[in-house]
């Protein structure tokens, strides 16, 4: 299974929510997610494609452990996730495996679906508002997944997201690292 997504800056959250509601969408309760992300020791941020990345996510009262391995781009990855009981113990294990922590991501998220597309609206501390559209697919051909990304962005265009707002290869921890560590 592959997670294929697109992301864009969200300039008018209220207008996008209204358009999605006009499509009949119902939104989830707001989730508060704090993601602690880890890369293998010696691997720089932004990490090369194909690098395994671990995430420990606290989502309201639930804790999730995720492995992501990017494929043809940062928004095309193999993803495996499971709920865990003890996030602190998992972080201890990840560090023992010689993974180091990169900038944490603190965000508020609401979700909805349009057909088989999951749409999320995020407010990310220190970065602002974003929208993502994603599909979980089984296509092993990276070119097929790239086509799906274009279809997803075309969908975002129907709800008022412009191509200029698209974030290419943008992952929040990389965006935070670039904001606070690059000169």
KADAMO-V10119 format. One record per run of one state. SS is the DSSP state (helix for helix, strand for strand, loop for the rest). FROM is the first residue (numbers start at 0). TO is the last residue. If there is no record, write none. Layout:
# KADAMO-V10119
[[SS FROM TO] [SS FROM TO]]
This chain:
# KADAMO-V10119
[[loop 0 0] [strand 1 8] [loop 9 11] [helix 12 21] [loop 22 29] [strand 30 39] [loop 40 50] [strand 51 58] [loop 59 60] [strand 61 72] [loop 73 74] [strand 75 83] [loop 84 85] [helix 86 95] [loop 96 97] [strand 98 100] [loop 101 103] [strand 104 113] [loop 114 115] [strand 116 123] [loop 124 126] [strand 127 136] [loop 137 140] [helix 141 157] [loop 158 161] [helix 162 164] [strand 165 166] [loop 167 170] [helix 171 180] [loop 181 182]]
